[in-house]
Amino acid sequence: MHKSSSLAAAPASPITRAGAPAARMVGLLIAVMFMGSTLLTPLYPLYRREFGFSEVMLTLVYATYVVGNLAALFFLGRVSDQVGRRRTSLPALALGGATAAIFLCANGTPWLFVGRAMSGLAIGVSAAAATAWAVELLHDQARASALATTANMLGVAAGPLLAGLLAQFAPAPLRTSHVVYLLLLAFVAWRVAALSETVRQPLPRWRDASYRPRVGVPRDVRAAFVAPAVAGFAAFALGGYYAVLVPGLLADELGLASPVISGAIVATLYFIAAVVIAATRSLRARTALRSGVVLLLPTAALLLLAQTTASMAALLGATLFGGTALALGYRGTLQVVNAIAPAERRAEVVASFMIACFLGNSLPVIVIAALSELAGSTAANVTFACVIAGLGALAFVVEGRTQGARSNPEQHSA
């Protein structure tokens, strides 16, 4: 049993002199770290040719990222509250640099597994610390959330675009992207080291912090939790499909085996998501959630059309609808979860929600790849489209019923 008095960090202090410029640098930290999550996207076909592994193995490599995310979420999600935002962010940046070095030296598939797991860990830790840091610098949770989510999406968009361009036009296509990324991490670390700490009296040593997992959903909000969890799972499944399987779809079905094109398509999805998040700040959370899940239906249909007819127009249409669905679905679900969570257990509920999102990001693409090997790509893509559409419809119906129950005075007072 630990001593709570020695482990609890003091509350954040007002940092009036730092303000918006420092928060923008924290936003850059988030964007650059999240670049690492998609930097490999246009490189996956090149790695497959270089190391000779199957599509199923490719999806397993991709999904290993989630293992790191979950480790960060379970054991390190609260560490920056205790040891400080800066003292957490700088080691996370260093871990990101070590990850880039692993990819730089990779000469076989095992290196990719290790690198993806480390990348998930580094990004998971830094995202939690940086988001809290932005709130404390801006003293405005809504502005900080908008900054963090927009930076997240822009970073995820920049990763495949940068890697695709360098893989197409620079020497050493499997190396150059990681060199450039190392330089970006070094620049961000230099700037972050000069930012003000916002946690008063942080613990002097990391070993004094608590690493006990805190995940769970209180019984009285479980019904309301189902809809955002299902919607988050579906939205992140779409993101996983684009990140790991769209480059193969472009190469195999459309005959476009270009890192630039695959990187640009994935980047467009997330750039649209960033623009939609910024443009819909005033939209109510539940409206955003329901709009996001409704848009999953035309997205799934257009992805299936693109695969079966080799249509770039259909893929671009799916990307437009999908980016909008991802933005509204993610923003709306996260806001709903924050709203229904009891203040004293908010971190646990949000962590549970993020687990649903991470599983959505990884499990469906593994199943699709395995089904593609067994029954062919058409059957796999039809299954994916049906599952995504079904999950979207389920989330819409459950959210409507939950909202109706919450507005019922008798149930509300129960």
N, C-alpha and C positions, 0 to 999 in steps of 0.2 A: 504494500500500500504506500502511495507516495504522499508527500506533504503538499497539500494544495497551496499553502501560503508561500512555499518556496518556488512553485512552478508557475503560478499565475502571473502573467506580465501585467504591468500597470497599463491603464487605458491610454489611448493615443492622445497626445497633446496637440493643441492648435498650432499649426505651422503657417503663420500668416505670411512670412517673407518668401516662402517657397512658391506656393500658389500654382497658377496655371503652367508656367514654363517647366517646373519640375514634373508636374503631372503629364505634360506632353512627352517628356523624356521617359517617364514610366510607360506611357503608351507605346513609345518606340521599342522599349524593352519587350513588351508583350508581343508586338508585331514581329520583331526579329526572332524571338524564341519560337513563335508559331510558324515562321518560315521553315524551320527545321522539320515540322511535321509533314510537309508536302514537298520538300526539296527533292525527294527520290521519285516522285510520281512520274515524270517523263523519262526517268532513268530505268524504271523497272524492266521494260522490254530489252534494254541494253544489258542489264544484269542477267536476265534470263538467257540471252545468247552467250554472254561471257562465262557464266557459271553452269549453264545447262540444267536448270531446274524447271519443274512443271508449274502450271498456273495455280494448282492447289498449294504448292510450296510458296509461291509468290504471295498468296493471300495470308498464309501463316506468317511470313516475314512481316507483312504489313500489320497484321493483328498483334504482333509482339509489342508494338508501340503501346497498346492498351494495357498490357501487363505492367509497364512502367507507370502509366497513368494511374492505375488502380493502386499500385504500391505507394505512390505519392499521396493519393487521396486517403488511403487507410491510415498510413503511418506518419506522414509529414505535412498533412493539410493545415495543421495548427501551429507548426513550428515557428513561423514568422511572427505570430502573436507573442511568442515567448522570447525568442532570441533577437528579434528585430527584422524589419523589412530588408534593409540593405545587407545585413549579414546573412540573410537567406538568399537574396537575389544573386549576389556575387558568386557563391559556390554553385548555384544553379547554372549561371553563365559559364563557369569553368567546366561543369559537367557537359554542357552543350558543346563546348570546345573539344572536350575529350571524345564526344560522340562523332563530331566532324572528322577528327583525326582517325578514328576507327574506320569510317567509310573511306577516308583518303587512302588508307593502307589495305583495304579489303582485297583479299585474293581468293575468297570462297564464300559460300552461302552462310556458314556459321558466323562470320563477321557481321553480316547483315542482321541476323537475329540479335546479336549483342548490341549493335548500334541502335537498332529500333527500340529495344527495351530501355536503353539508357536515355534515348531521346524522349521517350514518354515520361520517364522519371524527371528529367530536367525541366521539361515543359510543364508538367503537372505542379511541381514545386514552385516554379517561378510565376506561373499564372495566379496561383492562390495568393502569393505574397504581393505581387504587383497590383492585383485588383484591389486588395485591402489598402495598399499604399496610395493608390489614386483616390480612393474615398477620403482618406485622411488628409491628403494634400488639397483637395478641392472642397471639402466639407459639404459635399452634395452627392448623395448616393445615386440619384438619377443621372447626373452628368458623368459621374465616374463609371457607372454601368455602361452608358453609351460609349464612352471613351474606350473602355476595355473590350466591349464586343466588336466595335468598329475596328480597333487595332488588331484584334484576333482575326477577323475576316480578311483584312487587308494583308496581314502577314501570311495567312494561308494561301491567299491569291498570289502573292509575290513569289512564294517558293517555287511552284512549278513553272512560272513564267521565266524567272531567272535561270533555273536549271535547264529548261528547254532551249533557251537562247544560247547558253554556254555549251550545251551538249551538241547543238547543231553547228555552231560557228567557231568555237574555241578548240584548241588542242586538248587532248586527253579528256574526252567527254565524261568519263566516270571519276575524274579527279578535280577538274577545275572548279566545279560548283562548290565543292567542300572547302577549297582554298579561299574562295571569295567569302563564303559563309564564316569561316574562321576570322577573317579580317573584320567582318561586320560585328561579330560577337566581341572582338577585342575593343572595337570603338565604343560599343554600348557599355561594356564593363568599365572603361575609362570614365565615361560620363556618369554612370550610375554611382561610382565610387565617391563622387563629389556631392551627391544629393543628401538632403537632410533626413535623418532618422525620425520617424514619427511615433515609435513605440518608446514611451518613457521607461527608464530603468529596465532595459532588457536583461535577461539572464546572462551572466558572464560566460557560461559554458554551455555548449550544445548538449552535453551529457546530462545537464540538469533539467532539460525539457522533457515533457511528457510525449510519448509516442504511442499511447494507447488509442486504438481505432475508435472513432465515434461515428457510427452509421446507424440509421434507424428511422422509422416513420411512426409517430404516435398513432394509437388506435383511432382517435377521433378525427384524424385527417386522412386516413388511408383511402377512403372512398374518393375524396377530392384529389388525391395524389395519382390515382390510376390514369386519368386522361392526360395530364402533362407528361407522365412517365412513358406512356405508349406513344404519344406524339413525338417526344424527344428521341425515343428509340427509332422511330420511322424516319425522322429528319436526319439523324446521324447515319442511318443506313444508306440514305441517298448520298450523303457526303462520302462515305466509304466506297460506294460503287464508283463514283467519279474518280476518287483518288487512286484506286487500284485496278479497276476493270475498264474504264473508258479508254485508256491508251491502247489496250488490246482490242477493243471494239473498233477503234479508228484504224488500227493496222490490219486486222483480220477481215472486217466486214466492209470498210470503206476504202481500203487500200492506201491509207495515209499513215505510214510508219515514220512520222516525223516528230522528233521531240518538241520542236517549236509548236506544232499544231496541237499535240496532246497537252502540252503545258499551257497553251493559250486557252483551250477549252475549259480545263479545270480552273484556271485563274479567273476566267469569265464568270463561272458559277459563283465563286466567292466574292468577286468584285461586285457583282449584282447584289449579293447578300449584304455587303457592307453599305452600298448605296441605299438599299431598302431600309436597313436598320436606321440609318441616319435620317431618312425621309419620313419615317413613321413613328417618331418618338411620342407623338401625342395620341397614337392609337391605343385604345384600351387593351389591357393584357389578354383578356378572354377573346376579344375580337381578333387580335393578332393570332392567337392560338388556333382558333377555328378557321380563320382564313388560310393559315399555313397548311393545315391538314387537308382542307378542301383542294388546295393547289397541288397536293401530292398526286391526285388522280390524273389530271392531264399530263403531269410530268411523267408518271409511270407509263401512260399510254404512248406518249411521244418517244420515250426511250425504247419501247418495244417496237414501234414503227421504224425508228432509226436502225435497229438491229436487223429487222426482217426485210427492209427495203433498201438498206445501205444508203439512207438519206441523210445528208449533212444538214439539210434544212430542218428535218425532224429533230436531229440532235441539238441544233441551236435553239429550236423552240423549247425542247426539254430543259435546256440549260437556263433559259430565261425564266420559265415557270419554276424550275427547281431552285434557282438562286433565291427567288422571291419566297418560295415555300420554306426553304431553309432559314432565311432571315426571320420571317414572321413566326415560324414554328419555334425556333430556338429562343427568340426574344420573348415571345408570349408565354411559353412553357416555364422559362426561368422566372419570369415575373409572377406567374401564378403560384409557383412553388414557394417563392419568397413570401407571397401574401398569405398562403394558408399555413405556413410553418409557424409554430409557437416561437416567440422570440428567444426563449431559453434553450430551444433545440433546433434553431434554424440551420446551424452548420451540419448537423446530422441529417436533416431532411434534404438539404441541398446536395450533400454528399451522396445520398441514396439516389437522388435524381440523376446526378452525373454518372453514377454506375450504370443506370439504364441507358444513358446516352452513349457511353463508351462501349457497352455491349452491343448496342445497335450499330456502332461504327465498325465492329469487327466480325461478329458472328454471321450476319447475312452474307457477306462477301465470301467467307469460307464455304458456306453451304452452296452458294451459287457456283463457285469454282468446282467443288466436288460433284455437284449435279451435272455441270457441263461436261465433266470427264465421263460420267456414267450415261447420260441421256442426250448430250449435245447442247450446244450453246442456245439454240432456240427454246428448248424446254426449260433451261435454266433461267433465261431472261423472262419468259412468260411467267414462271413461278415467282420471280422477283417482283415483276410488275403487279401481279395479283396480291402478293403479300403486302407490298407497300400501300397499294390502294385499300386493301382490307384493313390494315392498321390505321390508316388515315380515317376511314369511315368509322372504325371502332372508337377512336379517340373523340371524334366529333359527337357521336351519339352519347358516349359516357359523359363527356363534358357537359352536354346539354341536360342530361338527367341529373347530374351532380349540381349544376347551377340551379335547376328547378327545385331540388331538395333543399338547397341552402336558402333559397328565397321563401320556402314554406315556413311560416311563423312557428308552427307547432314543432317541426323538425329542428328548426334553428334554435329553439329554446330548450330542446331536449338535451 
